Structures are given as C-alpha cells and as structure tokens.
Amino acid sequence: MKSRYKYRIYPNKYQQAKLAQLFGCCRVVWNDSLAYCNDLYKQSKKKPSNAELQKVFITQAKKTIERAWLTEVSAIPLQQSLNDLNKAYQNFFSSLTSKRKGIKVKSPKFKKRKSKQTARFTRGGFKIGLDKVYLAKIGKLKVIWSRKLPCEPSSLTVIKDSANRYFLSFIVETFAGYLPKTNNSIGIDLGINTFATLSNGEKILAPKPLKKNLKKLAKFQGKFARTEKGSNRREKARLRVAKLHAKIKDVRTDFLHKLSTKLVKQYDEIVLEDLNVSGMVRNRKLSKAISDLGWREFRTLTENKCEKYGREFRVISRWEPTSQRCSVCGFKGGKKELNVREWTCLNCGSVHDRDVNAAINILNASNQLETIETRLITKVEEIVETENPVQLNLFNEVADGQSETQQKRTRSRRNSTRKKVVDSNDVSTRSESFKQLSLFE
C-alpha cells in the first residue's frame, strides 16, 4: 500500500528563485503540449503519444532559441509533467467511455502562474540527508522532519501553495499494521450543528473554521478587490487571503485526522451513512455550512485508516429511513422537520434524541444487511441442491431461465377461448414441476 508523507521546507532566496524557474519550465512544457493537442483535436486528428510529446516539447525544444532555458533545470520534472498530462487524458477518455467510475472527469486545463505549483522527481533526481534533501540543479533544502520515513521513497514532489509555503511530498510503500481487537462497533450520524453523533450517545462538535473567520475573510477580500491589477499591493492582499484560506483548511484537516484516528483505534467496526454531499451543497442556505464541515473528507480518511489498520468499514444506503424509524421497536413514524430534535414513538412511547436515534439505526441497519446477505446465501445453496427448477420471487425468474411473463403468454395462447387473469402469487396456475420459495420470511 502506497502512502504519502508530507514535510515543510524552508528554501533560501536563491533556492526560491531556482524553484520558481523549475515550476515555470514544468508549466510551460505542460501548456505547450496541451495547446498542441487541442489544435490537433480541432483538426480531427489523433492525439500523439507521450513519447512523441516528450521528443517535441523537451528534447527538440531545448535546441531552439525560444526554449533554450529548459536546459537550466533537471529533465526529470519535465518528463514527469508530460506523464501527468498523459494520465489526465487517459482519465478523461476513460470517463467519457464509462470505464472510469465516479464523477465525470473534465479535460486537462492550462496551468496558471499564481495557483498551486508542483514538480516531481523520481529516483536519481534527489538524495535524502539528515536534515536536508538534495534536488538536482536546485541544491540542498532544509527540511523539518515531523516524523520518520518508513522506507526509501520512490518519488518526491516539491509543492508551492498559493500562500507561498513550500512542502516536500514523498511516496513510500507501507504495510497494514493491525490494531488489537476491541470487540466494539459504532454507528455515526453526521450533522451540521453536531458534526458527529455516535450510537453510544456521544456528540462531537466541529471547529467550523470558515464560520469563525468569515468576517476577516470578507474584509481581506474587500481590500483585495479594491487594489489595482498588477500592483504590489494587490499581490500582498492576495497573499493575505491565501494565508487565511490555508489556515482554515489546516484547522479543518487537523480536526478530521484526529477524529478519524481516534475512532479507528477505539472501534473494530465503523458504520456511516452514504450521504449525497454533492447534491446537498446545492442548497443555497446550507451549502456554506456543509462545505465548512468536510463530511466527504472525513469518510475518505476513516475508510483509508480502517484499511490500513485492519478495521471494518461499512456504508449503508442513503435511502435508509434512519431519522424516521424508532430504534427500540422499529416503528416508522414518517418524515420530520429539521427543527424537530426530539420525538416520541407513537407505537412504544420511547422518547428519542433525533441524532442518537439515527446513529443507532445506522448501526442496526448494517447488522440487518449482514443477516439478509447470510440468509440469501443459505437459500441459494438450498436451491442448488433441489432437483426440480425453482421459482424465485425476488428475481421473478425460474431456474431454467424462462421468465414468468413468457409462461403467461404461452398459457393465454392455449386458452384463447376464455380469458383468465393470472395472479403472479397463485401457485395453482403454474406447472406442478415448479416449487415456489420465498427468500424472505
């Protein structure tokens, strides 16, 4: 399993200039190749291979007067930049043909100078020391080792974000480390006022960094909007906005990492609900609050850490009525408004906290799904052992592959003189050689 280890670096003025030159060369190679591919697409021509692009926009471009400065940087990041472009096109084409699952991937875009900058080195382009890392044609960079690298990295990526911070990101090969069993399971209900409500009654509040810094962010953005384009004051104002955004992101990410690690250490099984976050943020009244919480990032971190430490991670269907069903008797009380935080079951009289009841139902739904899957497997095994073909109500098909609709049509042709209404649940209208089974009791 591959993992990414990220560290902060502090280059001096000379190294910052060399890194800016490296980022610019990688950006130019990317943009030139992308513009060339777009022109071929307009002419209805085939996209060239990655090797052809590297030959034209790296090897041959270094021999021209306009791109002679490409020789002043290492060739490894330039090649990796075109490898990334080729991978971006592959993801785009796979998404168009439905070979790639998930959200549709858009076509590659041109890189900008003031956005996030990256340059990747493979083995042979860097060396790791005690407190410094050497990069080809850059020099030795001072690194803050916040944690040790588990093994020799396969690649290194230099990152400069919009707040002018520099990082080194290493790709290393790690192995799953299994934690001791706790024999505990937990269901988690995610919300806005309370970030996470556990099935044991514990409620966890989110820091909500965007909400706390909203006034300061509006002030900085207002000053940035009033500056003149291209001026030094505009760059300083842009940097203030970028640093505040970076702080908001760091606070949110730190909270999600600590919470997901805590849950993975305490519970053997973690169950979440499959929320349609991309659809929920379309609500203009709740989009900012939902985006400030980071539900999707929390699910991704928890799932990855469960895989890393040998825990079980489950997700139930988003259509499960967890907020409507009583966790004691199972009675479904119907939809409830968001301002209803407590309700009483009309069947058994139990008083429920809305979030705690939903978290318990999430955990119970996971257990019920496991029971249903076990019963399905048992029924299928019994069907295989049966000599005669068997009618399955779940699939509306018989074992020999002939559908019930086809049987009805055959019988209607034979009995054309009189019309009968055939009930799908009436066993007497079917052939005696078929037996009817129900997969659910």
C-alpha positions, -999 to +999 in steps of 0.1 A: +000+000+000+014+034-010+013+063+014+022+100+011+044+117+037+045+155+036+070+178+052+076+215+054+107+230+038+123+265+041+143+274+009+165+305+009+162+333-016+185+317-042+167+283-039+133+300-042+144+316-075+156+282-087+123+265-077+103+293-094+123+286-126+117+249-123+079+254-117+078+278-147+096+252-170+072+224-160+042+248-165+055+258-200+060+222-211+025+213-199+008+243-216+027+239-249+018+202-251-018+209-242-022+236-267-007+213-294-031+185-285-061+210-286-051+221-321-049+185-333-084+179-318-098+208-337-084+194-369-099+160-361-065+144-358-053+117-333-036+127-301+002+120-302+017+095-278+036+106-247+069+097-262+063+119-292+053+148-270+084+145-249+105+144-280+090+175-295+085+197-264+115+187-243+143+172-265+138+193-296+126+224-277+159+227-258+177+232-292+156+262-301+163+298-291+128+303-276+131+273-252+168+271-247+164+279-210+148+245-205+183+231-202+189+251-169+166+227-150+166+190-145+149+170-172+132+146-148+104+170-136+098+180-173+092+144-182+070+138-152+049+168-162+041+153-196+035+119-179+009+137-157-007+152-188-009+118-205-025+104-173-050+133-173-060+125-208-064+088-200-087+096-171-107+119-193-112+094-221-120+066-196-146+088-180-162+095-214-165+058-222-177+050-187-147+028-179-138+051-150-163+051-121-174+082-102-178+118-112-171+127-148-136+139-153-131+170-174-104+175-200-070+189-189-067+226-184-039+251-187-018+258-156-015+293-141+014+310-125-003+321-093-020+288-085-005+257-068+028+247-084+043+212-083+074+194-097+080+157-093+114+140-090+120+102-094+149+082-081+182+097-093+169+132-091+171+136-053+191+124-022+179+124+014+203+135+042+200+140+079+183+174+079+185+183+042+173+170+009+193+174-023+175+181-055+191+181-089+201+216-101+184+231-071+207+223-041+202+212-005+169+222+010+163+224+048+136+200+059+116+198+091+112+161+098+080+159+117+081+121+115+104+094+101+101+080+067+093+042+070+114+033+039+132+047+009+107+068-011+101+061-048+094+097-058+094+132-044+072+161-052+080+197-045+049+218-038+043+255-035+008+265-025-010+298-030+002+311+004+038+308-007+045+278+015+069+250+003+065+213+010+081+180+001+058+151-005+073+115-005+056+084-019+066+053+002+055+017+003+038+008+036+022-023+051-010-027+070-005-026+108-033-044+126-045-029+159-057-051+188-094-061+188-117-041+210-150-060+201-168-027+198-189-014+169-202+022+163-227+039+141-221+075+132-247+101+122-232+132+106-249+166+111-244+204+109-249+216+144-232+185+158-206+172+134-208+135+145-233+117+168-222+083+179-246+054+186-234+053+222-248+088+228-215+108+224-217+140+204-187+156+187-187+193+177-168+206+147-144+236+149-161+253+119-131+274+110-148+291+080-177+304+101-153+318+127-131+336+101-159+347+078-158+384+088-120+385+085-121+368+051-147+393+038-125+422+050-094+408+033-113+400+001-128+435+000-094+451+002-081+428-025-110+438-048-102+475-044-065+472-054-052+478-089-044+449-111-007+442-115+003+463-084+024+452-055-004+460-031-027+436-050-001+408-046+001+415-008-037+415-005-039+382-025-013+367-002-033+377+029-064+360+015-045+329+006-029+326+040-063+328+057-077+301+034-047+279+042-053+284+079-090+275+076-081+243+056-053+233+081-077+236+111-104+215+094-079+188+082-063+186+116-097+180+133-107+154+108-074+135+110-075+134+148-112+123+150-108+096+124-077+082+141-094+082+175-124+062+161-103+037+143-083+030+175-114+025+196-138+005+174-134-026+153-164-017+130-174+018+119-207+024+100-215+056+082-244+067+060-239+073+023-247+110+021-252+128-013-229+157-003-226+170-039-264+172-041-268+187-006-244+216-013-267+228-040-290+241-012-280+278-011-290+281+025-269+251+038-241+249+012-216+270+031-222+252+064-219+218+048-187+227+030-172+240+063-176+206+079-158+183+054-181+152+055-167+136+024-131+141+036-139+125+069-154+095+052-123+091+030-099+094+059-118+069+080-121+044+052-084+046+044-073+043+080-096+013+085-080-004+056-045+005+069-051-008+105-073-038+097-107-024+108-140-030+092-157+000+075-193-001+062-216+023+045-254+019+045-278+032+018-287+069+017-324+058+014-325+041+048-350+060+070-327+063+100-344+095+112-379+082+109-376+048+124-378+040+162-346+023+173-365+004+200-395-012+182-387-004+146-419+017+140-416+041+111-430+075+123-427+094+090-406+124+079-397+151+104-387+187+100-351+197+107-361+217+138-375+186+155-346+174+176-366+151+199-397+130+192-418+103+209-426+070+192-464+065+187-460+028+190-439+021+221-438+056+237-400+058+237-385+094+237-356+097+212-329+122+205-331+127+168-293+123+161-287+095+187-316+075+173-304+079+138-269+067+148-283+036+164-304+029+133-273+032+112-256+006+133-286-017+133-291-013+095-256-026+090-263-057+112-296-063+093-278-061+060-253-087+071-282-110+083-301-106+050-269-115+030-264-146+051-300-157+046-297-151+008-266-173+006-284-201+026-314-200+003-293-201-028-274-232-015-308-249-009-319-241-045-288-256-060-294-288-041-330-290-053-336-313-083-366-295-099-363-259-111-375-234-086-394-201-089-377-172-071-400-143-062-371-119-057-359-120-093-393-130-109-374-157-129-374-195-128-343-216-125-343-227-161-341-191-173-378-188-186-395-157-173-430-157-157-442-133-184-433-158-212-452-185-194-483-163-191-482-156-229-480-193-237-510-201-215-530-173-229-525-186-265-536-221-255-567-208-237-577-182-263-613-191-260-616-179-225-596-151-207-582-156-173-565-131-150-533-148-139-522-138-104-484-138-100-487-152-065-512-180-075-492-213-075-521-233-090-518-216-124-482-227-127-467-261-137-466-287-109-430-293-116-420-259-102-418-251-065-423-216-051-399-204-025-396-170-007-362-157+001-375-136+030-397-150+058 
